[in-house]
Amino acid sequence: MEPKNVEKATGAIADKYRLSILLELAQKGTLTNSDVQEMTGLSQPCVSHHVKLLTESGLVESQKEGRNVFLSLNKQALSDLGDFLKTLG
C-alpha cells in the first residue's frame, strides 16, 4: 500500500463517526446513508461528508441505486492496510 493511501485510510479511521460506520459495516455487510444517519444522529450533509471521506480513502465502496446509496467495506483495501500495519510491528 502506498504511503499516500495509508495516510488517507488512517485519517478516515481516526474519526469516531467514521470508525463506527466501519464497525457497523463489518457487522451488517451493507448500510444506506439513511442507516448511517439514524445510527449516528448526524445530519444528512454531515453523513455525506463522512461517507465521502471513507469512499475516497478506499475503505468503503458505494453503489447508488435510485435515491439510496448502499455502502459496503472494501475488504481488499482493509486487508492491504492490515498488511502494511503488520510491517510496522
Backbone hydrogen bonds, N-H to C=O, Kabsch-Sander energy under -0.5 kcal/mol:
donor,donor_aa,acceptor,acceptor_aa,energy
5,N,2,E,-0.6
6,V,2,E,-2.2
7,E,3,P,-2.5
8,K,4,K,-1.9
9,A,5,N,-2.5
10,T,6,V,-2.9
11,G,7,E,-2.0
12,A,8,K,-2.1
13,I,9,A,-1.9
14,A,10,T,-1.4
15,D,12,A,-0.8
19,L,15,D,-2.7
20,S,16,K,-2.0
21,I,17,Y,-2.0
22,L,18,R,-2.3
23,L,19,L,-2.5
24,E,20,S,-2.3
25,L,21,I,-2.5
26,A,22,L,-2.1
27,Q,23,L,-1.4
28,K,24,E,-2.9
29,G,25,L,-2.6
30,T,28,K,-0.8
31,L,71,L,-1.5
33,N,69,V,-0.9
36,V,32,T,-2.1
37,Q,33,N,-2.5
38,E,34,S,-2.4
39,M,35,D,-2.6
40,T,36,V,-2.6
41,G,37,Q,-2.4
47,V,43,S,-2.5
48,S,44,Q,-2.6
49,H,45,P,-1.9
50,H,46,C,-2.2
51,V,47,V,-2.8
52,K,48,S,-2.4
53,L,49,H,-2.1
54,L,50,H,-2.1
55,T,51,V,-2.6
56,E,52,K,-2.7
57,S,53,L,-1.5
58,G,54,L,-0.6
58,G,55,T,-0.8
59,L,54,L,-1.0
60,V,54,L,-1.3
61,E,72,S,-3.2
63,Q,70,F,-2.2
65,E,68,N,-3.1
68,N,65,E,-1.9
70,F,63,Q,-3.0
70,F,68,N,-0.5
71,L,31,L,-3.7
72,S,61,E,-2.1
73,L,29,G,-0.5
74,N,59,L,-3.0
75,K,73,L,-1.1
78,L,74,N,-2.1
79,S,75,K,-2.2
80,D,76,Q,-2.6
81,L,77,A,-2.3
82,G,78,L,-2.4
83,D,79,S,-2.6
84,F,80,D,-2.2
85,L,81,L,-2.7
86,K,82,G,-2.0
87,T,83,D,-1.2
87,T,84,F,-0.7
88,L,84,F,-0.6
88,L,85,L,-1.0
89,G,85,L,-0.7
89,G,86,K,-0.7
